[in-house]
Structure formats: C-alpha cells, structure tokens
Amino acid sequence: MVDKEKLARLVALKKTLDDTENEINQLLAGGSVQAQTPTPEKPKSGKKCGACGEVGHRADGCPNRPKATEVTIEATEPTETTTELPQPQL
C-alpha cells in the first residue's frame, strides 16, 4: 500500500512539473512568464486523530474512519397503539 503522505508529495511534484513544462512552452512560443512564489505546505498539527490515533488530521476528516455498515431491520408483529395522548399534569 502506498503511504498517503508520499502519494500527496508525488501529486504535488507532478503539478510542479506540469506548471514548469507550461512555463517553458510559453517562453518558447515568445510569451512571458511571471515568477511565482511557491506556496508553503501547511504544517501538520502534532495532535492525534481521535478516531484512528494517527497524527496530521482530525477525527472529522479521518481517512481511516470505519465506514457505516448496513443494518437490517426485521418487521415484527404490530403492537397495540393508541391515539390518546397523555394529559399534562398541572
């Protein structure tokens, strides 16, 4: 299994490579390219996820959170119902 952090880094490097290739093509075509300041990566918090215990994300965005499972509900015999509501006590 590929480490998620490594995969994210590879995706970022691919984007950088594609951007550089586009800039080269613009220059070769006689265009101009503006210098771009690289966007710094967001620092990871040192806190652990409450769902899986890994560092770097919160429980509400946990990629390792177990998926909801299907629940089968079986029908039962109908019970006696009443339409009379309880009267409030004063």
N, C-alpha and C positions, 0 to 999 in steps of 0.2 A: 504494500500500500504506500502511496506517495505521501510524504509528510505535507500537511496543509500549508505550513509556513514556506516550505521550499517551492511548492506549487504557486503560491501567491508571488513569491520572488521571481519565478520564471515568467509569470504573466506580466509582471512589471517590466522585466528586462525585454520581453518581446515587444511591449508597447514602446519602450525607449528606442529599440532597434527600428521599429516601423516609423517612428517620428523622425529619426535620423535619416532614414532612407528617403522619406518625403522631402526633407530639407535639401538633401543632395540633389534630388531630381529638380527641385525648384531652382537651385543655383545653376544647374546645368542648362536649364531652359531660359536662363537670363533673368530670373526673378531675384528677389531679395528675401532674406530670412531674418526675422527678429530673434535676438538672443533671448532664451527663456531661462528663468531661474528654476532649477529643479525643485519640485515640491518635496519637502522633507517627509519621511514616513512618520506616521503617528506613533508616539511612544506607547508601548503596551503598559497597561497598569500592572502593578505587582500583585493585584488581588486575584484570588482564585474564584473560579466559577462555582456558584452554589449548587449547580446541577451535576457537574462531572468532576469538579476539583482541578481542572486544568487552568493554567494562568493565561491571561490575554483576552478573555471575553467574559461577558456576564451571563447569568443564567437565562435571561430573557432572549438572548441571541445565541444560545448554546447549540453548536452543530452536532453535538453528541447526545442531545436530549432524546430519550426514547420516544418513538412515535406513539400516538394514541392507538390503542388496539380496538378492534371491533368487539362490540358487546351484543350478545344475542339475548333478547328478552322473550321469554316464553309466555304465551297467553295463559291466564288462569281462569278459573270459574268466576263469573261475575259475583260480586258481593252485594248485599242489600244496601241500597243507597236511600238517602232521604233528601228531600228538597227543603226541609225545615232547617232554618239557621238558628244557631243558639242565640238566645236573647241576652243582651248585655246586662250585667248586674249594676244597679245604681247605688 
